[in-house]
Amino acid sequence: MLVIILTIYTVFERNRVVRLTIAAGSQTGESYQLSQALAKVVARHRPKIQIQVLETEGTIQSLEVLQSGKAQMVAAQADIPAPEVARLVTFLFPDLFQLVVTEKSGIGQVPDLQGKRVGLPPKGGGQYASFLFLADHYRLNPEDPLFLPMPSETIADEAFRKKQVDAIFRVRPPGNRSILELVQKHGGRLIAIDQATAMKIRKPTIDTAFVPKGAYQGSPPIPATDLPTVAVQRLLLAHRDVDPEVVKEITAVMYEHRQDLMNEMPLAAYITPPNGTAATSMPIHPGAQAYYDKDKPSFFQENADFLGLILSLILLGWSGLSWAKSRLEQGRKDEADGFIRQVTTLMNKPRTATTRQELRKILATAVNALIEEEISLEAFQSFRVVWQIAMDDLRDQEAIALQQASRSRMSPPPA
């Protein structure tokens, strides 16, 4: 019966299809597009894992659906606090704070935004939270009525093209298509955000970065030089209750079939394991960790030389103890042999009135040696056998002597 149950369970597990949902922000964003590519490549190489990509308003809503269990994985900005149930799987790509202004806006640096019309990402999203952090650092008034949250990037881009806003703010990877169109076709200009190192003091999850020279056009280059800005990692997170084996398989696909993933979306080239930065203060999911540790030497392999030395010392110590024990046992045996020799020497001498007393004295000395552990119990027993034989022989001889003496007294005197 047990065999049948195990067989049914094995067949069920082998054919079980796992369905997961990844919350990934707007359909126009790179997180959503990369998640779609991941779902496609996973289906190709792990057909029993089916991934559905869920559109959300941004990182904050994505994390909310992870918390509620409506999604099992999310793509999220590292600078937005994740719920306690979240576990890190991998770094997806670096997002950059990017500020694009119109040609005649008069904006040359971040503080110039005050009093200007700025098209912002939707309220409640991770990008909007990033702008609030930026505004706070540069002492901009976030309640400025000209700071305008837009329902979508498409609407914000349209407002930029129609000169209804002077600037837009995005948290997107370099080369973003929407920004590329604005700077190439509509006179957009990128502005430096040059205090990333100072901002990192307050928020360690961000980092210093550059929008590379020529990221949006090679000739003439846009931007004209490497442009300082703020970077924040885009992370792939999983709920802590997701089966570690499933997360391990998804992680394996990302790294072992990277080229397939890059063919779907070149941004996949940025996928990297957690590297000990502030963004990885979040616990790593056990499934992802199992994949990262697959080539890591075991404890015994890593410490083979040290363990070999310890084993050699143990064997050497054991050998020394065995030798010492052997010497001790030999000493005890020699001591017992000495008592046996005393008994045999005594028995080879003519019997006298003190022979019995001397035998008892030898026995008492041997007993004391046993108590003091100068001889072993086994050696004492061997001695005791010899001593008993000697004592029995002495009794026999004494009995014979008594019989002879008795006959002599009963015999008549000679005539």
ChimeraX attribute file (.defattr): number of C-alpha atoms within 10 A of each C-alpha:
attribute: neighborCount
match mode: 1-to-1
recipient: residues
	/A:1	6
	/A:2	7
	/A:3	8
	/A:4	9
	/A:5	9
	/A:6	11
	/A:7	12
	/A:8	12
	/A:9	11
	/A:10	12
	/A:11	10
	/A:12	11
	/A:13	10
	/A:14	10
	/A:15	9
	/A:16	11
	/A:17	13
	/A:18	12
	/A:19	12
	/A:20	18
	/A:21	20
	/A:22	26
	/A:23	32
	/A:24	30
	/A:25	27
	/A:26	18
	/A:27	15
	/A:28	14
	/A:29	18
	/A:30	22
	/A:31	29
	/A:32	22
	/A:33	19
	/A:34	23
	/A:35	26
	/A:36	21
	/A:37	20
	/A:38	24
	/A:39	22
	/A:40	19
	/A:41	21
	/A:42	24
	/A:43	16
	/A:44	14
	/A:45	13
	/A:46	17
	/A:47	12
	/A:48	16
	/A:49	18
	/A:50	16
	/A:51	21
	/A:52	15
	/A:53	23
	/A:54	21
	/A:55	18
	/A:56	19
	/A:57	20
	/A:58	25
	/A:59	30
	/A:60	23
	/A:61	20
	/A:62	26
	/A:63	29
	/A:64	17
	/A:65	20
	/A:66	25
	/A:67	17
	/A:68	11
	/A:69	14
	/A:70	15
	/A:71	22
	/A:72	22
	/A:73	30
	/A:74	31
	/A:75	26
	/A:76	27
	/A:77	29
	/A:78	25
	/A:79	23
	/A:80	18
	/A:81	15
	/A:82	21
	/A:83	13
	/A:84	11
	/A:85	16
	/A:86	24
	/A:87	24
	/A:88	27
	/A:89	29
	/A:90	25
	/A:91	22
	/A:92	25
	/A:93	24
	/A:94	22
	/A:95	23
	/A:96	24
	/A:97	25
	/A:98	25
	/A:99	22
	/A:100	23
	/A:101	27
	/A:102	21
	/A:103	16
	/A:104	11
	/A:105	17
	/A:106	12
	/A:107	19
	/A:108	13
	/A:109	13
	/A:110	17
	/A:111	13
	/A:112	13
	/A:113	24
	/A:114	18
	/A:115	13
	/A:116	17
	/A:117	21
	/A:118	27
	/A:119	28
	/A:120	22
	/A:121	27
	/A:122	19
	/A:123	16
	/A:124	14
	/A:125	18
	/A:126	26
	/A:127	24
	/A:128	22
	/A:129	18
	/A:130	20
	/A:131	18
	/A:132	16
	/A:133	18
	/A:134	20
	/A:135	17
	/A:136	12
	/A:137	14
	/A:138	16
	/A:139	12
	/A:140	18
	/A:141	14
	/A:142	15
	/A:143	9
	/A:144	14
	/A:145	11
	/A:146	16
	/A:147	20
	/A:148	18
	/A:149	17
	/A:150	19
	/A:151	14
	/A:152	15
	/A:153	20
	/A:154	12
	/A:155	13
	/A:156	24
	/A:157	22
	/A:158	13
	/A:159	18
	/A:160	24
	/A:161	18
	/A:162	11
	/A:163	16
	/A:164	14
	/A:165	23
	/A:166	24
	/A:167	28
	/A:168	27
	/A:169	22
	/A:170	22
	/A:171	23
	/A:172	23
	/A:173	23
	/A:174	19
	/A:175	16
	/A:176	17
	/A:177	14
	/A:178	15
	/A:179	25
	/A:180	17
	/A:181	16
	/A:182	20
	/A:183	20
	/A:184	13
	/A:185	10
	/A:186	17
	/A:187	15
	/A:188	25
	/A:189	22
	/A:190	22
	/A:191	19
	/A:192	21
	/A:193	19
	/A:194	17
	/A:195	15
	/A:196	19
	/A:197	16
	/A:198	12
	/A:199	19
	/A:200	14
	/A:201	11
	/A:202	11
	/A:203	15
	/A:204	15
	/A:205	21
	/A:206	24
	/A:207	22
	/A:208	18
	/A:209	21
	/A:210	18
	/A:211	24
	/A:212	17
	/A:213	15
	/A:214	16
	/A:215	17
	/A:216	23
	/A:217	15
	/A:218	11
	/A:219	8
	/A:220	9
	/A:221	13
	/A:222	22
	/A:223	20
	/A:224	16
	/A:225	13
	/A:226	15
	/A:227	18
	/A:228	20
	/A:229	21
	/A:230	25
	/A:231	25
	/A:232	25
	/A:233	21
	/A:234	26
	/A:235	26
	/A:236	25
	/A:237	26
	/A:238	27
	/A:239	24
	/A:240	20
	/A:241	12
	/A:242	16
	/A:243	14
	/A:244	18
	/A:245	14
	/A:246	18
	/A:247	22
	/A:248	19
	/A:249	18
	/A:250	25
	/A:251	22
	/A:252	18
	/A:253	20
	/A:254	22
	/A:255	17
	/A:256	11
	/A:257	14
	/A:258	18
	/A:259	14
	/A:260	19
	/A:261	23
	/A:262	18
	/A:263	13
	/A:264	17
	/A:265	17
	/A:266	13
	/A:267	20
	/A:268	22
	/A:269	16
	/A:270	12
	/A:271	19
	/A:272	15
	/A:273	17
	/A:274	21
	/A:275	10
	/A:276	8
	/A:277	11
	/A:278	15
	/A:279	21
	/A:280	19
	/A:281	11
	/A:282	18
	/A:283	14
	/A:284	19
	/A:285	23
	/A:286	19
	/A:287	24
	/A:288	25
	/A:289	20
	/A:290	18
	/A:291	19
	/A:292	16
	/A:293	10
	/A:294	9
	/A:295	8
	/A:296	11
	/A:297	10
	/A:298	11
	/A:299	9
	/A:300	11
	/A:301	10
	/A:302	11
	/A:303	12
	/A:304	12
	/A:305	11
	/A:306	11
	/A:307	14
	/A:308	12
	/A:309	12
	/A:310	12
	/A:311	12
	/A:312	12
	/A:313	12
	/A:314	12
	/A:315	12
	/A:316	12
	/A:317	12
	/A:318	12
	/A:319	12
	/A:320	12
	/A:321	12
	/A:322	12
	/A:323	12
	/A:324	12
	/A:325	12
	/A:326	12
	/A:327	12
	/A:328	15
	/A:329	16
	/A:330	14
	/A:331	15
	/A:332	22
	/A:333	20
	/A:334	15
	/A:335	19
	/A:336	26
	/A:337	17
	/A:338	14
	/A:339	21
	/A:340	23
	/A:341	14
	/A:342	15
	/A:343	22
	/A:344	14
	/A:345	10
	/A:346	16
	/A:347	17
	/A:348	8
	/A:349	9
	/A:350	7
	/A:351	13
	/A:352	8
	/A:353	8
	/A:354	8
	/A:355	16
	/A:356	16
	/A:357	11
	/A:358	14
	/A:359	20
	/A:360	13
	/A:361	12
	/A:362	17
	/A:363	20
	/A:364	12
	/A:365	13
	/A:366	22
	/A:367	17
	/A:368	13
	/A:369	17
	/A:370	18
	/A:371	12
	/A:372	10
	/A:373	11
	/A:374	20
	/A:375	24
	/A:376	21
	/A:377	15
	/A:378	13
	/A:379	18
	/A:380	24
	/A:381	12
	/A:382	15
	/A:383	22
	/A:384	18
	/A:385	12
	/A:386	17
	/A:387	22
	/A:388	14
	/A:389	13
	/A:390	18
	/A:391	18
	/A:392	12
	/A:393	13
	/A:394	17
	/A:395	13
	/A:396	12
	/A:397	13
	/A:398	14
	/A:399	12
	/A:400	12
	/A:401	11
	/A:402	12
	/A:403	11
	/A:404	11
	/A:405	11
	/A:406	11
	/A:407	9
	/A:408	11
	/A:409	9
	/A:410	8
	/A:411	8
	/A:412	7
	/A:413	7
	/A:414	4
	/A:415	3
